[in-house]
Amino acid sequence: MQRGNITKSGGIWLLRYYEPVLVDGRIVKRAKAKKLADVDDQYRTKNDVQPLADAILTPINARTARPESSQAVSDFLEHVYLANVKESKKPSTYKSYLDMFRLVKDHVNGLEMRKVRPSDVDRILKGVAGAKSLAHTTHRNVKSFLSGAFRFARRNDMIEVNPVHDSVVPRGKAKGDTYAYSLEEIQAMLTVIPEPAKTAALVAALTGLRAGEIKGLRWEDVSENELNIRRSVWWGHVTDAKTLASRAPVPLLPLVKKALEAHRARTTGDGFIFHGNTGKPLRLENIVRRDIKPALVKNKMTWHGWHAFRRGVATNLKSLGADDKTISNILRHGNVAITQAFYIKPVAEQSKKAMQKMERAFKKAK
């Protein structure tokens, strides 16, 4: 049992006591000093502040106080949290988390897990924001990384409160505008791109599959009028499809099916649809460098990336009158708001027609 040592110092009441902390998985006692209150009319004597001290000491004496970790934040992030991410999540997720750790590493020096407060998190986020000119989405991702790490620590009884919840994300650079291929651009590209890049581009343009999902397609995934999305490939790593929603089948247009049949006649094997000489998934980034970009540059066209096909599916379907929910289902988004915010791009001609429609309504309202 400990009563602690209450002292008056510089106009405040201090409690000195021993608190239990986790050190290398063992509970040890560490000396601590904590402010109880200011010395004022309410708290004139030790007896006045003793109830405040008892509130701190009672759970410790009853052994109900949960010891928090004294491990350094940097060590925890690198050797505990990231190790768990590497084991439990996809390689692409681990890579992005590792990038976030590298951004925060220099800003968590000297911090212990148990001592981190929201003000410390704000300082870390501001430090990351001040070090480089980063996009606002990167700042949000850093906060999400830290929040996930401290949530993991809390679930494992290393801390009691997640200090990231109340922190504020600093403003960063606005994300650059993204691109969506029009149907006319796609038609023009397909006339100059050689095989097998041409068939891969057609699949991307008329299914909305992600690049990793195209790499992961196998012939058994092709049915009469659907593509079954079962896996994804990231830098040679084959994993399950991104989410439960991502595993939904995708409509297979007769035009695409015919192109795939022609592609199969030109290739060998019954495994991955797009494969290299070893039978492993084809590296689409290689055919972009080797085949697609040179062909487009030669014909004065611009490559905007595989995801521009996916955004093109959303934008082109919208132009043809499809509703947002249907487009979201085709892209297999878990939330239609993602489709609306990031995939359906405004088209100049549509915008003009909408404004003209408003003008006519405005005139009628006179």
C-alpha positions in Angstrom: 0.0 0.0 0.0 1.3 3.5 -0.8 -0.1 6.8 0.4 2.3 8.8 -1.8 4.1 12.0 -0.8 2.1 15.2 -1.1 4.2 18.4 -1.3 3.6 22.1 -2.0 5.8 23.5 -4.8 5.5 26.8 -6.6 1.9 27.3 -5.8 0.7 23.8 -6.7 0.2 20.5 -4.8 2.3 17.6 -6.2 1.8 13.9 -5.6 4.9 11.8 -5.8 4.2 8.1 -6.0 5.2 4.9 -7.9 3.1 3.8 -10.9 3.2 0.3 -12.6 4.5 0.4 -16.2 5.3 -2.3 -18.8 9.0 -2.6 -19.6 9.9 -5.4 -22.0 6.7 -7.2 -21.1 7.3 -7.0 -17.3 5.5 -4.8 -14.8 7.9 -2.6 -12.9 7.4 0.4 -10.6 8.5 3.8 -11.8 8.6 7.0 -9.7 6.2 9.7 -10.9 5.2 13.2 -9.9 1.7 14.5 -10.7 0.0 17.8 -10.1 -3.1 17.5 -7.9 -4.3 21.1 -7.8 -3.4 24.8 -7.5 -2.9 26.1 -3.9 -6.0 28.2 -3.4 -9.0 28.7 -1.0 -10.4 25.3 -1.9 -7.1 23.4 -1.5 -5.2 25.0 1.4 -3.9 21.9 3.2 -2.7 18.4 2.5 -6.0 17.1 3.9 -7.8 19.1 1.3 -6.0 17.4 -1.6 -5.8 13.9 -0.1 -9.0 12.8 -1.8 -7.5 13.8 -5.1 -4.4 11.7 -4.3 -6.6 8.8 -3.2 -8.3 8.8 -6.6 -5.0 8.2 -8.2 -3.6 5.7 -5.7 -6.6 3.5 -5.0 -6.6 1.6 -8.3 -2.8 1.2 -8.0 -3.1 -0.2 -4.4 -6.1 -2.4 -5.5 -4.0 -3.6 -8.4 -6.8 -2.7 -10.8 -4.8 0.0 -12.6 -3.6 -1.2 -16.0 0.1 -0.7 -16.4 1.0 1.2 -19.6 4.0 0.6 -21.8 7.2 2.6 -21.4 8.4 1.4 -24.8 9.6 4.1 -27.2 7.1 5.0 -29.8 9.6 4.5 -32.6 10.5 1.0 -31.4 6.9 0.1 -31.1 6.0 1.3 -34.5 8.9 -0.3 -36.3 9.3 -3.6 -34.4 5.8 -4.4 -33.1 3.1 -2.7 -35.1 4.8 -2.9 -38.6 5.8 -6.5 -37.8 2.1 -7.3 -37.2 1.0 -5.4 -40.4 3.6 -7.4 -42.4 2.3 -10.6 -41.1 -1.5 -9.9 -41.3 -2.0 -7.5 -44.3 -1.2 -7.4 -48.0 2.3 -6.5 -49.2 1.0 -3.3 -50.8 -0.5 -2.3 -47.4 2.7 -3.0 -45.6 4.6 -0.9 -48.1 2.3 2.1 -47.7 2.5 1.8 -43.8 6.3 1.6 -44.0 6.3 4.8 -46.1 4.1 6.5 -43.3 6.5 5.3 -40.6 9.5 6.8 -42.5 7.7 10.1 -42.5 7.0 10.1 -38.7 10.2 8.4 -37.5 12.3 11.6 -37.0 9.4 13.3 -35.1 8.7 10.7 -32.4 12.2 10.6 -30.8 12.2 10.5 -27.0 8.5 9.7 -26.8 7.2 6.8 -24.7 4.0 5.0 -25.6 2.4 5.8 -22.2 3.2 9.5 -22.3 1.9 10.4 -25.7 -0.9 13.0 -25.6 -3.0 14.6 -28.3 -0.6 17.6 -28.2 2.3 15.3 -29.0 0.4 13.8 -32.0 -0.4 17.4 -33.2 3.3 18.2 -33.0 4.2 15.0 -34.9 1.7 15.8 -37.7 2.9 19.4 -37.9 6.5 18.2 -38.1 5.7 15.9 -41.0 3.8 18.7 -42.7 6.6 21.1 -42.3 9.3 18.8 -43.4 8.1 18.5 -47.0 5.4 19.9 -49.2 3.0 17.0 -49.1 -0.5 16.5 -50.3 -3.3 16.8 -47.8 -4.2 13.2 -48.4 -0.8 12.2 -47.2 -1.3 14.1 -44.0 -4.6 12.2 -43.5 -2.8 8.9 -44.2 -0.2 9.7 -41.6 -2.9 10.3 -39.0 -4.7 7.1 -39.9 -1.4 5.2 -39.6 -0.7 6.5 -36.1 -4.3 6.0 -35.1 -4.2 2.4 -36.2 -0.9 1.8 -34.4 -2.2 3.2 -31.1 -5.5 1.4 -31.5 -3.5 -1.8 -31.8 -1.5 -0.9 -28.7 -4.7 -0.2 -26.8 -6.2 -3.6 -27.8 -3.0 -5.2 -26.5 -3.3 -3.5 -23.1 -0.2 -1.3 -23.7 -2.1 2.0 -23.3 -5.5 3.1 -22.0 -6.4 5.8 -24.4 -5.8 6.4 -28.1 -4.2 9.9 -28.2 -4.7 10.3 -31.9 -8.5 10.7 -31.8 -8.5 14.4 -31.0 -5.6 15.4 -33.1 -6.0 17.7 -36.1 -4.7 17.0 -39.6 -2.7 20.0 -41.0 -3.6 21.4 -44.4 -1.4 20.2 -47.2 -1.2 20.7 -51.0 -4.4 20.0 -52.9 -4.2 16.7 -54.7 -3.6 17.1 -58.4 -6.5 16.5 -60.8 -7.0 12.9 -61.9 -7.7 11.7 -65.5 -10.4 9.6 -67.1 -10.1 8.3 -70.6 -12.9 9.1 -73.0 -14.3 6.5 -75.4 -12.7 8.3 -78.3 -9.3 8.3 -76.6 -9.6 4.6 -75.9 -10.5 3.8 -79.5 -7.5 5.8 -80.7 -5.1 4.1 -78.3 -6.2 0.6 -79.2 -5.3 1.3 -82.9 -1.7 1.9 -82.1 -0.9 -0.3 -79.0 0.6 -3.8 -79.8 -0.5 -7.1 -78.3 -0.8 -8.2 -75.5 -1.0 -4.6 -74.2 -3.9 -3.9 -76.5 -6.1 -6.7 -75.0 -5.1 -5.8 -71.4 -6.0 -2.1 -72.2 -9.4 -3.2 -73.6 -10.1 -5.3 -70.5 -9.3 -2.3 -68.3 -11.3 0.1 -70.5 -14.5 -2.0 -70.6 -14.5 -3.7 -67.2 -13.1 -1.1 -64.8 -10.8 -3.7 -63.2 -7.8 -2.4 -61.2 -4.4 -3.1 -62.7 -3.6 -5.7 -60.0 -6.9 -7.5 -60.7 -6.1 -7.7 -64.4 -2.7 -9.2 -63.6 -4.5 -11.8 -61.3 -7.0 -12.9 -63.9 -6.9 -16.7 -64.7 -8.8 -18.4 -67.5 -11.0 -20.2 -65.0 -12.3 -16.8 -63.9 -14.0 -16.3 -67.3 -17.6 -17.4 -67.5 -20.2 -16.9 -70.2 -20.9 -13.3 -69.4 -18.9 -12.5 -66.3 -15.4 -12.1 -65.0 -15.0 -13.5 -61.5 -12.5 -11.4 -59.5 -10.7 -13.7 -57.0 -7.2 -12.3 -56.6 -4.9 -9.4 -57.2 -1.2 -9.1 -57.9 1.1 -6.4 -56.6 4.8 -6.5 -57.7 4.6 -10.2 -58.2 2.8 -10.9 -54.9 -0.5 -12.8 -55.5 -3.2 -12.0 -52.8 -6.9 -12.3 -52.4 -9.1 -9.6 -53.9 -9.0 -6.3 -52.1 -12.3 -6.5 -50.2 -15.5 -8.5 -50.1 -17.1 -6.0 -52.4 -14.1 -6.3 -54.8 -14.8 -10.1 -55.2 -18.2 -9.4 -56.9 -18.3 -10.6 -60.5 -18.0 -8.0 -63.3 -20.1 -8.0 -66.5 -18.2 -9.4 -69.5 -19.1 -7.7 -72.7 -19.1 -9.9 -75.9 -16.5 -7.5 -77.4 -14.2 -8.2 -74.5 -14.8 -11.9 -74.5 -14.0 -12.1 -78.2 -10.8 -10.3 -77.6 -9.8 -12.6 -74.8 -10.5 -15.7 -77.0 -8.3 -14.2 -79.7 -5.6 -13.6 -77.0 -5.8 -17.1 -75.8 -5.3 -18.4 -79.3 -2.0 -16.5 -79.4 -0.7 -17.6 -76.0 0.0 -20.9 -74.2 -1.1 -22.3 -70.9 -4.3 -22.4 -68.9 -3.2 -20.3 -65.9 -2.9 -16.6 -65.8 -4.6 -14.8 -68.7 -1.7 -12.3 -69.0 1.5 -14.0 -68.2 5.2 -13.9 -69.0 7.5 -16.6 -70.3 7.6 -18.3 -66.8 3.8 -18.5 -66.6 3.7 -16.0 -63.8 1.5 -12.9 -63.9 2.7 -10.3 -66.5 4.2 -7.1 -65.1 1.9 -4.5 -66.6 4.4 -1.8 -65.7 6.9 -3.4 -68.0 4.6 -3.4 -71.0 3.7 0.2 -70.3 7.4 1.1 -70.5 8.2 -1.2 -73.4 5.1 -1.1 -75.6 2.4 1.4 -74.6 4.3 4.6 -73.9 6.5 4.4 -77.0 3.5 3.7 -79.3 1.5 6.6 -77.7 4.3 9.1 -77.9 4.9 8.2 -81.5 1.3 9.0 -82.3 1.2 12.2 -80.1 -1.0 10.6 -77.4 -0.5 10.7 -73.6 -0.5 7.8 -71.1 -2.4 8.7 -67.9 -2.0 5.3 -66.1 -4.2 2.2 -65.7 -6.5 3.8 -63.2 -7.6 6.4 -65.9 -9.4 3.4 -67.6 -11.2 2.7 -64.3 -12.2 6.4 -63.9 -13.1 6.4 -67.6 -15.6 3.5 -67.1 -17.3 5.6 -64.3 -17.3 8.8 -66.4 -18.4 7.2 -69.6 -21.2 5.3 -68.0 -22.4 8.5 -66.3 -22.4 10.2 -69.7 -24.5 7.4 -71.1 -27.1 7.8 -68.4 -26.2 5.2 -65.8 -27.0 6.0 -62.2 -24.3 6.4 -59.6 -25.3 3.3 -57.6 -25.1 1.1 -60.7 -21.7 2.6 -61.6 -20.5 2.0 -58.0 -21.6 -1.7 -58.3 -19.7 -2.2 -61.5 -16.6 -0.7 -60.0 -17.2 -2.8 -56.8 -16.9 0.1 -54.4 -18.1 -0.5 -50.9 -19.5 3.1 -50.8 -21.2 5.0 -53.7 -19.7 8.2 -52.2 -16.2 7.0 -53.3 -17.4 6.6 -56.9 -19.0 10.0 -56.9 -16.1 11.8 -55.3 -13.1 10.2 -57.1 -14.2 8.4 -60.2 -17.0 10.2 -62.0 -15.3 13.1 -63.7 -17.2 16.2 -64.9 -17.4 16.4 -68.7 -17.3 19.9 -70.3 -20.2 19.2 -72.7 -22.4 17.8 -69.9 -21.6 20.8 -67.7 -22.5 23.2 -70.5 -25.8 21.4 -71.1 -26.6 21.4 -67.4 -25.9 25.2 -67.1 -28.0 25.9 -70.2 -30.8 23.8 -68.6 -30.6 26.0 -65.5 -30.6 29.1 -67.6 -33.9 28.0 -69.2 -35.4 27.3 -65.8 -34.2 30.6 -64.5 -35.9 32.5 -67.4 -39.2 30.6 -66.8 -39.1 31.6 -63.1 -39.4 35.3 -63.9 
